[in-house]
């Protein structure tokens, strides 16, 4: 699939959410390589849920030092 980001010159509808893409707004064109169809979609649809960040963030795993000798090639 080929993607391009363009600025709208005329009002058009988003193929994902169905809302209007207004003139001057940036949108994404997705084109399938095997068909002549082009899909127009918002960069981020206004009705789409936002990405949530969990608080507190999960702790990264601790590397135990007593097993480090297994990784040394001495």
PDB file of N, CA, C and O in Angstrom:
ATOM      1  N   UNK A   1       0.828  -1.172   0.000  1.00  0.00           N
ATOM      2  CA  UNK A   1       0.000   0.000   0.000  1.00  0.00           C
ATOM      3  C   UNK A   1       0.879   1.244   0.000  1.00  0.00           C
ATOM      4  O   UNK A   1       1.916   1.295   0.661  1.00  0.00           O
ATOM      5  N   UNK A   2       0.448   2.222  -0.741  1.00  0.00           N
ATOM      6  CA  UNK A   2       1.159   3.485  -0.829  1.00  0.00           C
ATOM      7  C   UNK A   2       0.391   4.533  -0.040  1.00  0.00           C
ATOM      8  O   UNK A   2      -0.830   4.632  -0.153  1.00  0.00           O
ATOM      9  N   UNK A   3       1.097   5.300   0.745  1.00  0.00           N
ATOM     10  CA  UNK A   3       0.473   6.343   1.555  1.00  0.00           C
ATOM     11  C   UNK A   3       1.098   7.685   1.217  1.00  0.00           C
ATOM     12  O   UNK A   3       2.308   7.796   1.022  1.00  0.00           O
ATOM     13  N   UNK A   4       0.250   8.698   1.151  1.00  0.00           N
ATOM     14  CA  UNK A   4       0.705  10.066   0.957  1.00  0.00           C
ATOM     15  C   UNK A   4      -0.070  10.953   1.911  1.00  0.00           C
ATOM     16  O   UNK A   4      -1.232  10.681   2.211  1.00  0.00           O
ATOM     17  N   UNK A   5       0.558  12.000   2.383  1.00  0.00           N
ATOM     18  CA  UNK A   5      -0.116  12.978   3.225  1.00  0.00           C
ATOM     19  C   UNK A   5      -0.261  14.248   2.407  1.00  0.00           C
ATOM     20  O   UNK A   5       0.718  14.787   1.892  1.00  0.00           O
ATOM     21  N   UNK A   6      -1.505  14.723   2.294  1.00  0.00           N
ATOM     22  CA  UNK A   6      -1.805  15.896   1.491  1.00  0.00           C
ATOM     23  C   UNK A   6      -2.649  16.875   2.282  1.00  0.00           C
ATOM     24  O   UNK A   6      -3.150  16.551   3.359  1.00  0.00           O
ATOM     25  N   UNK A   7      -2.801  18.067   1.745  1.00  0.00           N
ATOM     26  CA  UNK A   7      -3.671  19.085   2.318  1.00  0.00           C
ATOM     27  C   UNK A   7      -4.922  19.176   1.451  1.00  0.00           C
ATOM     28  O   UNK A   7      -4.829  19.274   0.228  1.00  0.00           O
ATOM     29  N   UNK A   8      -6.084  19.145   2.082  1.00  0.00           N
ATOM     30  CA  UNK A   8      -7.352  19.154   1.348  1.00  0.00           C
ATOM     31  C   UNK A   8      -7.588  20.522   0.721  1.00  0.00           C
ATOM     32  O   UNK A   8      -7.389  21.553   1.364  1.00  0.00           O
ATOM     33  N   UNK A   9      -8.011  20.522  -0.531  1.00  0.00           N
ATOM     34  CA  UNK A   9      -8.360  21.765  -1.221  1.00  0.00           C
ATOM     35  C   UNK A   9      -9.868  21.962  -1.278  1.00  0.00           C
ATOM     36  O   UNK A   9     -10.343  23.076  -1.499  1.00  0.00           O
ATOM     37  N   UNK A  10     -10.613  20.896  -1.081  1.00  0.00           N
ATOM     38  CA  UNK A  10     -12.068  20.961  -1.102  1.00  0.00           C
ATOM     39  C   UNK A  10     -12.599  20.038  -0.012  1.00  0.00           C
ATOM     40  O   UNK A  10     -11.872  19.149   0.434  1.00  0.00           O
ATOM     41  N   UNK A  11     -13.835  20.217   0.429  1.00  0.00           N
ATOM     42  CA  UNK A  11     -14.371  19.322   1.458  1.00  0.00           C
ATOM     43  C   UNK A  11     -14.597  17.919   0.902  1.00  0.00           C
ATOM     44  O   UNK A  11     -15.069  17.753  -0.222  1.00  0.00           O
ATOM     45  N   UNK A  12     -14.258  16.920   1.698  1.00  0.00           N
ATOM     46  CA  UNK A  12     -14.455  15.518   1.315  1.00  0.00           C
ATOM     47  C   UNK A  12     -14.713  14.719   2.578  1.00  0.00           C
ATOM     48  O   UNK A  12     -14.476  15.203   3.685  1.00  0.00           O
ATOM     49  N   UNK A  13     -15.195  13.505   2.416  1.00  0.00           N
ATOM     50  CA  UNK A  13     -15.514  12.681   3.580  1.00  0.00           C
ATOM     51  C   UNK A  13     -14.384  11.707   3.862  1.00  0.00           C
ATOM     52  O   UNK A  13     -13.710  11.224   2.952  1.00  0.00           O
ATOM     53  N   UNK A  14     -14.196  11.433   5.135  1.00  0.00           N
ATOM     54  CA  UNK A  14     -13.211  10.448   5.577  1.00  0.00           C
ATOM     55  C   UNK A  14     -13.807   9.061   5.365  1.00  0.00           C
ATOM     56  O   UNK A  14     -14.963   8.826   5.719  1.00  0.00           O
ATOM     57  N   UNK A  15     -13.043   8.150   4.798  1.00  0.00           N
ATOM     58  CA  UNK A  15     -13.544   6.806   4.545  1.00  0.00           C
ATOM     59  C   UNK A  15     -13.563   5.941   5.799  1.00  0.00           C
ATOM     60  O   UNK A  15     -14.197   4.886   5.800  1.00  0.00           O
ATOM     61  N   UNK A  16     -12.887   6.358   6.865  1.00  0.00           N
ATOM     62  CA  UNK A  16     -12.901   5.584   8.107  1.00  0.00           C
ATOM     63  C   UNK A  16     -14.062   5.968   9.013  1.00  0.00           C
ATOM     64  O   UNK A  16     -14.832   5.110   9.446  1.00  0.00           O
ATOM     65  N   UNK A  17     -14.185   7.268   9.297  1.00  0.00           N
ATOM     66  CA  UNK A  17     -15.191   7.691  10.279  1.00  0.00           C
ATOM     67  C   UNK A  17     -16.415   8.319   9.635  1.00  0.00           C
ATOM     68  O   UNK A  17     -17.453   8.420  10.288  1.00  0.00           O
ATOM     69  N   UNK A  18     -16.335   8.747   8.374  1.00  0.00           N
ATOM     70  CA  UNK A  18     -17.474   9.342   7.699  1.00  0.00           C
ATOM     71  C   UNK A  18     -17.634  10.830   7.946  1.00  0.00           C
ATOM     72  O   UNK A  18     -18.555  11.434   7.396  1.00  0.00           O
ATOM     73  N   UNK A  19     -16.778  11.450   8.749  1.00  0.00           N
ATOM     74  CA  UNK A  19     -16.851  12.885   9.001  1.00  0.00           C
ATOM     75  C   UNK A  19     -16.149  13.648   7.882  1.00  0.00           C
ATOM     76  O   UNK A  19     -15.414  13.068   7.083  1.00  0.00           O
ATOM     77  N   UNK A  20     -16.387  14.949   7.839  1.00  0.00           N
ATOM     78  CA  UNK A  20     -15.832  15.776   6.773  1.00  0.00           C
ATOM     79  C   UNK A  20     -14.360  16.099   7.021  1.00  0.00           C
ATOM     80  O   UNK A  20     -13.939  16.340   8.152  1.00  0.00           O
ATOM     81  N   UNK A  21     -13.593  16.098   5.937  1.00  0.00           N
ATOM     82  CA  UNK A  21     -12.231  16.624   5.937  1.00  0.00           C
ATOM     83  C   UNK A  21     -12.350  18.016   5.329  1.00  0.00           C
ATOM     84  O   UNK A  21     -12.691  18.151   4.154  1.00  0.00           O
ATOM     85  N   UNK A  22     -12.074  19.043   6.110  1.00  0.00           N
ATOM     86  CA  UNK A  22     -12.288  20.425   5.694  1.00  0.00           C
ATOM     87  C   UNK A  22     -11.114  20.927   4.862  1.00  0.00           C
ATOM     88  O   UNK A  22      -9.998  20.425   4.999  1.00  0.00           O
ATOM     89  N   UNK A  23     -11.356  21.916   3.998  1.00  0.00           N
ATOM     90  CA  UNK A  23     -10.254  22.499   3.213  1.00  0.00           C
ATOM     91  C   UNK A  23      -9.176  23.074   4.126  1.00  0.00           C
ATOM     92  O   UNK A  23      -9.478  23.749   5.109  1.00  0.00           O
ATOM     93  N   UNK A  24      -7.921  22.802   3.793  1.00  0.00           N
ATOM     94  CA  UNK A  24      -6.788  23.251   4.597  1.00  0.00           C
ATOM     95  C   UNK A  24      -6.340  22.231   5.625  1.00  0.00           C
ATOM     96  O   UNK A  24      -5.279  22.391   6.229  1.00  0.00           O
ATOM     97  N   UNK A  25      -7.126  21.185   5.836  1.00  0.00           N
ATOM     98  CA  UNK A  25      -6.781  20.149   6.813  1.00  0.00           C
ATOM     99  C   UNK A  25      -5.925  19.084   6.134  1.00  0.00           C
ATOM    100  O   UNK A  25      -6.157  18.738   4.976  1.00  0.00           O
ATOM    101  N   UNK A  26      -4.944  18.573   6.853  1.00  0.00           N
ATOM    102  CA  UNK A  26      -4.079  17.526   6.297  1.00  0.00           C
ATOM    103  C   UNK A  26      -4.768  16.173   6.451  1.00  0.00           C
ATOM    104  O   UNK A  26      -5.392  15.899   7.477  1.00  0.00           O
ATOM    105  N   UNK A  27      -4.653  15.335   5.430  1.00  0.00           N
ATOM    106  CA  UNK A  27      -5.263  14.009   5.446  1.00  0.00           C
ATOM    107  C   UNK A  27      -4.330  13.025   4.762  1.00  0.00           C
ATOM    108  O   UNK A  27      -3.370  13.418   4.099  1.00  0.00           O
ATOM    109  N   UNK A  28      -4.621  11.742   4.928  1.00  0.00           N
ATOM    110  CA  UNK A  28      -3.789  10.674   4.381  1.00  0.00           C
ATOM    111  C   UNK A  28      -4.535  10.001   3.234  1.00  0.00           C
ATOM    112  O   UNK A  28      -5.721   9.691   3.348  1.00  0.00           O
ATOM    113  N   UNK A  29      -3.836   9.782   2.140  1.00  0.00           N
ATOM    114  CA  UNK A  29      -4.379   9.008   1.021  1.00  0.00           C
ATOM    115  C   UNK A  29      -3.692   7.651   1.039  1.00  0.00           C
ATOM    116  O   UNK A  29      -2.464   7.572   1.002  1.00  0.00           O
ATOM    117  N   UNK A  30      -4.471   6.599   1.093  1.00  0.00           N
ATOM    118  CA  UNK A  30      -3.940   5.235   1.069  1.00  0.00           C
ATOM    119  C   UNK A  30      -4.402   4.603  -0.238  1.00  0.00           C
ATOM    120  O   UNK A  30      -5.595   4.572  -0.537  1.00  0.00           O
ATOM    121  N   UNK A  31      -3.452   4.105  -1.006  1.00  0.00           N
ATOM    122  CA  UNK A  31      -3.772   3.512  -2.301  1.00  0.00           C
ATOM    123  C   UNK A  31      -3.286   2.075  -2.334  1.00  0.00           C
ATOM    124  O   UNK A  31      -2.129   1.788  -2.028  1.00  0.00           O
ATOM    125  N   UNK A  32      -4.181   1.182  -2.707  1.00  0.00           N
ATOM    126  CA  UNK A  32      -3.830  -0.222  -2.842  1.00  0.00           C
ATOM    127  C   UNK A  32      -3.085  -0.409  -4.157  1.00  0.00           C
ATOM    128  O   UNK A  32      -3.467   0.168  -5.175  1.00  0.00           O
ATOM    129  N   UNK A  33      -2.034  -1.204  -4.142  1.00  0.00           N
ATOM    130  CA  UNK A  33      -1.248  -1.375  -5.357  1.00  0.00           C
ATOM    131  C   UNK A  33      -1.939  -2.238  -6.392  1.00  0.00           C
ATOM    132  O   UNK A  33      -1.575  -2.183  -7.566  1.00  0.00           O
ATOM    133  N   UNK A  34      -2.926  -3.035  -5.998  1.00  0.00           N
ATOM    134  CA  UNK A  34      -3.564  -3.955  -6.934  1.00  0.00           C
ATOM    135  C   UNK A  34      -4.911  -3.456  -7.441  1.00  0.00           C
ATOM    136  O   UNK A  34      -5.492  -4.076  -8.332  1.00  0.00           O
ATOM    137  N   UNK A  35      -5.417  -2.368  -6.906  1.00  0.00           N
ATOM    138  CA  UNK A  35      -6.682  -1.820  -7.384  1.00  0.00           C
ATOM    139  C   UNK A  35      -6.549  -0.307  -7.513  1.00  0.00           C
ATOM    140  O   UNK A  35      -5.702   0.299  -6.857  1.00  0.00           O
ATOM    141  N   UNK A  36      -7.368   0.297  -8.342  1.00  0.00           N
ATOM    142  CA  UNK A  36      -7.249   1.751  -8.531  1.00  0.00           C
ATOM    143  C   UNK A  36      -7.932   2.575  -7.436  1.00  0.00           C
ATOM    144  O   UNK A  36      -8.038   3.794  -7.572  1.00  0.00           O
ATOM    145  N   UNK A  37      -8.393   1.947  -6.365  1.00  0.00           N
ATOM    146  CA  UNK A  37      -9.106   2.656  -5.304  1.00  0.00           C
ATOM    147  C   UNK A  37      -8.145   3.464  -4.444  1.00  0.00           C
ATOM    148  O   UNK A  37      -7.045   3.011  -4.129  1.00  0.00           O
ATOM    149  N   UNK A  38      -8.572   4.658  -4.072  1.00  0.00           N
ATOM    150  CA  UNK A  38      -7.843   5.495  -3.126  1.00  0.00           C
ATOM    151  C   UNK A  38      -8.760   5.766  -1.947  1.00  0.00           C
ATOM    152  O   UNK A  38      -9.930   6.106  -2.125  1.00  0.00           O
ATOM    153  N   UNK A  39      -8.226   5.614  -0.743  1.00  0.00           N
ATOM    154  CA  UNK A  39      -8.996   5.854   0.464  1.00  0.00           C
ATOM    155  C   UNK A  39      -8.457   7.106   1.134  1.00  0.00           C
ATOM    156  O   UNK A  39      -7.247   7.261   1.301  1.00  0.00           O
ATOM    157  N   UNK A  40      -9.360   7.996   1.516  1.00  0.00           N
ATOM    158  CA  UNK A  40      -8.982   9.236   2.191  1.00  0.00           C
ATOM    159  C   UNK A  40      -9.366   9.132   3.653  1.00  0.00           C
ATOM    160  O   UNK A  40     -10.491   8.755   3.983  1.00  0.00           O
ATOM    161  N   UNK A  41      -8.433   9.466   4.524  1.00  0.00           N
ATOM    162  CA  UNK A  41      -8.700   9.375   5.958  1.00  0.00           C
ATOM    163  C   UNK A  41      -7.969  10.487   6.689  1.00  0.00           C
ATOM    164  O   UNK A  41      -6.936  10.980   6.234  1.00  0.00           O
ATOM    165  N   UNK A  42      -8.530  10.877   7.844  1.00  0.00           N
ATOM    166  CA  UNK A  42      -7.889  11.878   8.690  1.00  0.00           C
ATOM    167  C   UNK A  42      -6.538  11.349   9.167  1.00  0.00           C
ATOM    168  O   UNK A  42      -6.315  10.139   9.203  1.00  0.00           O
ATOM    169  N   UNK A  43      -5.648  12.255   9.528  1.00  0.00           N
ATOM    170  CA  UNK A  43      -4.409  11.837  10.180  1.00  0.00           C
ATOM    171  C   UNK A  43      -4.768  11.188  11.513  1.00  0.00           C
ATOM    172  O   UNK A  43      -4.244  10.128  11.855  1.00  0.00           O
ATOM    173  N   UNK A  44      -5.664  11.830  12.261  1.00  0.00           N
ATOM    174  CA  UNK A  44      -6.252  11.219  13.454  1.00  0.00           C
ATOM    175  C   UNK A  44      -7.722  11.586  13.443  1.00  0.00           C
ATOM    176  O   UNK A  44      -8.072  12.759  13.576  1.00  0.00           O
ATOM    177  N   UNK A  45      -8.584  10.599  13.286  1.00  0.00           N
ATOM    178  CA  UNK A  45     -10.016  10.862  13.199  1.00  0.00           C
ATOM    179  C   UNK A  45     -10.505  11.524  14.484  1.00  0.00           C
ATOM    180  O   UNK A  45     -10.106  11.114  15.574  1.00  0.00           O
ATOM    181  N   UNK A  46     -11.364  12.542  14.378  1.00  0.00           N
ATOM    182  CA  UNK A  46     -11.841  13.235  15.575  1.00  0.00           C
ATOM    183  C   UNK A  46     -12.657  12.340  16.498  1.00  0.00           C
ATOM    184  O   UNK A  46     -12.664  12.556  17.710  1.00  0.00           O
ATOM    185  N   UNK A  47     -13.335  11.352  15.958  1.00  0.00           N
ATOM    186  CA  UNK A  47     -14.153  10.478  16.787  1.00  0.00           C
ATOM    187  C   UNK A  47     -13.408   9.270  17.320  1.00  0.00           C
ATOM    188  O   UNK A  47     -13.979   8.472  18.062  1.00  0.00           O
ATOM    189  N   UNK A  48     -12.141   9.121  16.956  1.00  0.00           N
ATOM    190  CA  UNK A  48     -11.374   7.950  17.381  1.00  0.00           C
ATOM    191  C   UNK A  48     -10.894   8.121  18.816  1.00  0.00           C
ATOM    192  O   UNK A  48     -10.595   9.237  19.243  1.00  0.00           O
ATOM    193  N   UNK A  49     -10.819   7.024  19.561  1.00  0.00           N
ATOM    194  CA  UNK A  49     -10.293   7.134  20.926  1.00  0.00           C
ATOM    195  C   UNK A  49      -8.794   7.421  20.901  1.00  0.00           C
ATOM    196  O   UNK A  49      -8.076   6.960  20.014  1.00  0.00           O
ATOM    197  N   UNK A  50      -8.341   8.176  21.872  1.00  0.00           N
ATOM    198  CA  UNK A  50      -6.917   8.491  21.949  1.00  0.00           C
ATOM    199  C   UNK A  50      -6.175   7.357  22.633  1.00  0.00           C
ATOM    200  O   UNK A  50      -6.778   6.539  23.327  1.00  0.00           O
ATOM    201  N   UNK A  51      -4.890   7.313  22.439  1.00  0.00           N
ATOM    202  CA  UNK A  51      -4.070   6.289  23.079  1.00  0.00           C
ATOM    203  C   UNK A  51      -3.931   6.622  24.557  1.00  0.00           C
ATOM    204  O   UNK A  51      -3.624   7.757  24.920  1.00  0.00           O
ATOM    205  N   UNK A  52      -4.155   5.641  25.393  1.00  0.00           N
ATOM    206  CA  UNK A  52      -4.097   5.862  26.836  1.00  0.00           C
ATOM    207  C   UNK A  52      -2.733   5.448  27.373  1.00  0.00           C
ATOM    208  O   UNK A  52      -2.152   4.457  26.932  1.00  0.00           O
ATOM    209  N   UNK A  53      -2.237   6.215  28.323  1.00  0.00           N
ATOM    210  CA  UNK A  53      -0.986   5.889  28.997  1.00  0.00           C
ATOM    211  C   UNK A  53      -1.341   5.416  30.396  1.00  0.00           C
ATOM    212  O   UNK A  53      -2.039   6.110  31.135  1.00  0.00           O
ATOM    213  N   UNK A  54      -0.867   4.255  30.749  1.00  0.00           N
ATOM    214  CA  UNK A  54      -1.183   3.726  32.073  1.00  0.00           C
ATOM    215  C   UNK A  54      -0.252   4.341  33.100  1.00  0.00           C
ATOM    216  O   UNK A  54       0.955   4.433  32.877  1.00  0.00           O
ATOM    217  N   UNK A  55      -0.804   4.759  34.213  1.00  0.00           N
ATOM    218  CA  UNK A  55      -0.013   5.275  35.332  1.00  0.00           C
ATOM    219  C   UNK A  55      -0.302   4.422  36.546  1.00  0.00           C
ATOM    220  O   UNK A  55      -1.482   4.218  36.830  1.00  0.00           O
ATOM    221  N   UNK A  56       0.610   3.930  37.255  1.00  0.00           N
ATOM    222  CA  UNK A  56       2.040   4.041  37.020  1.00  0.00           C
ATOM    223  C   UNK A  56       2.476   3.117  35.884  1.00  0.00           C
ATOM    224  O   UNK A  56       1.881   2.065  35.651  1.00  0.00           O
ATOM    225  N   UNK A  57       3.504   3.528  35.201  1.00  0.00           N
ATOM    226  CA  UNK A  57       4.007   2.726  34.089  1.00  0.00           C
ATOM    227  C   UNK A  57       4.647   1.454  34.620  1.00  0.00           C
ATOM    228  O   UNK A  57       5.189   1.451  35.725  1.00  0.00           O
ATOM    229  N   UNK A  58       4.593   0.369  33.847  1.00  0.00           N
ATOM    230  CA  UNK A  58       5.193  -0.873  34.319  1.00  0.00           C
ATOM    231  C   UNK A  58       6.702  -0.746  34.471  1.00  0.00           C
ATOM    232  O   UNK A  58       7.361  -0.059  33.689  1.00  0.00           O
ATOM    233  N   UNK A  59       7.230  -1.400  35.463  1.00  0.00           N
ATOM    234  CA  UNK A  59       8.671  -1.347  35.713  1.00  0.00           C
ATOM    235  C   UNK A  59       9.406  -2.245  34.727  1.00  0.00           C
ATOM    236  O   UNK A  59       8.921  -3.329  34.404  1.00  0.00           O
ATOM    237  N   UNK A  60      10.557  -1.817  34.248  1.00  0.00           N
ATOM    238  CA  UNK A  60      11.327  -2.685  33.364  1.00  0.00           C
ATOM    239  C   UNK A  60      11.915  -3.849  34.164  1.00  0.00           C
ATOM    240  O   UNK A  60      12.147  -3.708  35.365  1.00  0.00           O
ATOM    241  N   UNK A  61      12.156  -4.980  33.531  1.00  0.00           N
ATOM    242  CA  UNK A  61      12.705  -6.116  34.260  1.00  0.00           C
ATOM    243  C   UNK A  61      14.123  -5.831  34.751  1.00  0.00           C
ATOM    244  O   UNK A  61      14.920  -5.199  34.057  1.00  0.00           O
ATOM    245  N   UNK A  62      14.418  -6.302  35.946  1.00  0.00           N
ATOM    246  CA  UNK A  62      15.756  -6.111  36.504  1.00  0.00           C
ATOM    247  C   UNK A  62      16.659  -7.247  36.054  1.00  0.00           C
ATOM    248  O   UNK A  62      16.257  -8.410  36.039  1.00  0.00           O
ATOM    249  N   UNK A  63      17.870  -6.899  35.692  1.00  0.00           N
ATOM    250  CA  UNK A  63      18.847  -7.904  35.292  1.00  0.00           C
ATOM    251  C   UNK A  63      19.620  -8.304  36.536  1.00  0.00           C
ATOM    252  O   UNK A  63      20.245  -7.476  37.198  1.00  0.00           O
ATOM    253  N   UNK A  64      19.562  -9.568  36.832  1.00  0.00           N
ATOM    254  CA  UNK A  64      20.240 -10.050  38.035  1.00  0.00           C
ATOM    255  C   UNK A  64      21.716 -10.249  37.746  1.00  0.00           C
ATOM    256  O   UNK A  64      22.086 -10.799  36.708  1.00  0.00           O
ATOM    257  N   UNK A  65      22.555  -9.800  38.663  1.00  0.00           N
ATOM    258  CA  UNK A  65      24.000  -9.854  38.433  1.00  0.00           C
ATOM    259  C   UNK A  65      24.591 -11.224  38.712  1.00  0.00           C
ATOM    260  O   UNK A  65      25.689 -11.516  38.240  1.00  0.00           O
ATOM    261  N   UNK A  66      23.901 -12.076  39.462  1.00  0.00           N
ATOM    262  CA  UNK A  66      24.489 -13.376  39.770  1.00  0.00           C
ATOM    263  C   UNK A  66      24.459 -14.323  38.572  1.00  0.00           C
ATOM    264  O   UNK A  66      25.128 -15.355  38.603  1.00  0.00           O
ATOM    265  N   UNK A  67      23.705 -14.006  37.517  1.00  0.00           N
ATOM    266  CA  UNK A  67      23.689 -14.849  36.325  1.00  0.00           C
ATOM    267  C   UNK A  67      24.536 -14.271  35.198  1.00  0.00           C
ATOM    268  O   UNK A  67      24.556 -14.837  34.104  1.00  0.00           O
ATOM    269  N   UNK A  68      25.237 -13.160  35.429  1.00  0.00           N
ATOM    270  CA  UNK A  68      26.029 -12.539  34.372  1.00  0.00           C
ATOM    271  C   UNK A  68      27.232 -13.381  33.965  1.00  0.00           C
ATOM    272  O   UNK A  68      27.730 -13.232  32.849  1.00  0.00           O
ATOM    273  N   UNK A  69      27.709 -14.257  34.836  1.00  0.00           N
ATOM    274  CA  UNK A  69      28.870 -15.073  34.479  1.00  0.00           C
ATOM    275  C   UNK A  69      28.549 -16.038  33.342  1.00  0.00           C
ATOM    276  O   UNK A  69      29.462 -16.495  32.655  1.00  0.00           O
ATOM    277  N   UNK A  70      27.281 -16.356  33.130  1.00  0.00           N
ATOM    278  CA  UNK A  70      26.912 -17.272  32.055  1.00  0.00           C
ATOM    279  C   UNK A  70      27.063 -16.611  30.687  1.00  0.00           C
ATOM    280  O   UNK A  70      27.195 -17.307  29.680  1.00  0.00           O
ATOM    281  N   UNK A  71      27.046 -15.292  30.635  1.00  0.00           N
ATOM    282  CA  UNK A  71      27.137 -14.595  29.370  1.00  0.00           C
ATOM    283  C   UNK A  71      28.564 -14.196  29.020  1.00  0.00           C
ATOM    284  O   UNK A  71      28.796 -13.687  27.924  1.00  0.00           O
ATOM    285  N   UNK A  72      29.519 -14.405  29.902  1.00  0.00           N
ATOM    286  CA  UNK A  72      30.910 -14.029  29.651  1.00  0.00           C
ATOM    287  C   UNK A  72      31.634 -15.172  28.954  1.00  0.00           C
ATOM    288  O   UNK A  72      31.489 -16.334  29.334  1.00  0.00           O
ATOM    289  N   UNK A  73      32.397 -14.841  27.952  1.00  0.00           N
ATOM    290  CA  UNK A  73      33.199 -15.844  27.256  1.00  0.00           C
ATOM    291  C   UNK A  73      34.654 -15.613  27.654  1.00  0.00           C
ATOM    292  O   UNK A  73      35.383 -14.903  26.961  1.00  0.00           O
ATOM    293  N   UNK A  74      35.076 -16.210  28.765  1.00  0.00           N
ATOM    294  CA  UNK A  74      36.435 -15.979  29.252  1.00  0.00           C
ATOM    295  C   UNK A  74      37.308 -17.182  28.989  1.00  0.00           C
ATOM    296  O   UNK A  74      38.490 -17.173  29.331  1.00  0.00           O
TER     297      UNK A  74
END
